[in-house]
């Protein structure tokens, strides 16, 4: 099974990313998890949002407690769907941002990677 980390590393290889790829992927995945959390909390009724935000704030350095909090408020299906949506949006936005700066060769390699993983980006 291809993981999000694998896909991101393939994208970075295709575009000949010069900096630390592992660090980039770690930060990118961290941002996706954060966006997922924000999206999920925003889907709650406003009273519940306040309570969950406070609990997250009090436990921000404890990923296990935050995961438990999410499981208390959302089904596994909702969690998976929110994570998938945030990941697709983040990758699409990144690709749209970098595409104008890529060479034809890089664009072709990137397109092959995206076809391979079944995520051909929409034309910008």
C-alpha positions in Angstrom: 0.0 0.0 0.0 1.3 3.4 -1.0 1.4 5.8 1.9 0.9 9.6 1.8 4.6 9.9 2.7 5.6 7.7 -0.3 3.4 9.8 -2.6 4.9 13.1 -1.4 8.4 11.8 -1.7 7.7 10.7 -5.3 6.3 14.2 -6.1 9.4 15.8 -4.6 11.7 13.5 -6.6 9.7 14.2 -9.8 10.2 18.0 -9.4 13.8 17.5 -8.3 13.2 19.1 -4.9 16.7 20.2 -3.7 16.1 20.7 0.0 15.6 18.1 2.7 12.7 16.0 1.3 12.1 14.1 4.6 11.8 17.3 6.6 9.4 18.8 3.9 7.2 15.7 4.0 7.1 15.7 7.8 6.0 19.3 7.9 3.5 18.8 5.0 1.9 15.9 6.8 1.8 17.8 10.1 0.0 20.6 8.3 -2.5 18.1 6.8 -3.2 16.7 10.2 -3.7 20.2 11.6 -6.0 21.2 8.8 -8.0 17.9 9.3 -8.4 18.8 13.0 -9.6 22.4 12.1 -12.0 21.1 9.5 -13.5 18.5 11.9 -13.9 20.9 14.8 -15.5 23.5 12.5 -18.1 20.8 11.5 -19.4 20.6 15.1 -22.2 22.8 16.5 -20.8 26.1 17.9 -21.2 25.1 21.5 -19.4 21.9 21.0 -16.7 23.6 19.0 -15.8 25.8 22.0 -15.5 22.8 24.3 -13.4 20.7 21.9 -11.1 23.7 21.1 -10.5 24.1 24.8 -9.7 20.5 25.3 -7.4 20.5 22.3 -5.7 23.6 23.6 -5.1 22.0 27.0 -3.7 18.8 25.4 -1.9 20.3 22.4 1.4 18.5 23.2 -0.3 15.1 23.7 -1.2 13.6 20.4 -2.8 10.5 22.1 -5.2 12.7 24.0 -6.1 14.6 20.9 -6.7 11.4 19.0 -8.9 10.1 21.8 -10.8 13.4 21.8 -11.4 13.1 18.1 -12.6 9.5 18.4 -15.0 10.6 21.1 -16.6 13.2 18.7 -16.2 11.6 15.3 -16.6 8.2 13.7 -13.6 6.5 12.1 -15.2 7.1 8.7 -15.5 10.8 9.4 -11.9 11.0 10.5 -10.7 9.1 7.5 -12.8 11.2 5.1 -11.6 14.4 6.7 -8.0 13.4 6.5 -8.3 12.3 2.9 -10.1 15.5 1.9 -7.4 17.7 3.6 -4.6 15.7 2.0 -6.1 16.0 -1.5 -6.7 19.7 -1.1 -3.1 20.3 0.2 -1.5 18.3 -2.5 -3.6 20.0 -5.2 -2.8 23.4 -3.8 0.9 22.6 -3.7 1.0 21.3 -7.2 -1.0 24.3 -8.5 1.5 26.6 -6.7 4.6 25.0 -8.1 3.5 24.1 -11.6 4.3 27.5 -13.1 7.9 27.2 -11.9 8.5 23.7 -13.3 10.3 22.8 -16.5 8.5 20.7 -19.1 10.5 17.6 -18.0 9.5 18.2 -14.4 5.8 18.6 -15.3 5.9 15.4 -17.3 7.5 13.5 -14.4 5.0 15.0 -12.0 2.1 14.0 -14.3 3.4 10.4 -14.4 3.6 10.3 -10.6 0.0 11.7 -10.3 -1.3 9.2 -12.8 0.5 6.4 -11.0 -1.2 7.3 -7.7 -4.6 8.1 -9.4 -4.6 11.8 -8.5 -4.3 13.7 -11.8 -4.5 17.4 -10.7 -7.0 19.6 -12.3 -5.6 22.2 -14.7 -5.1 25.5 -13.1 
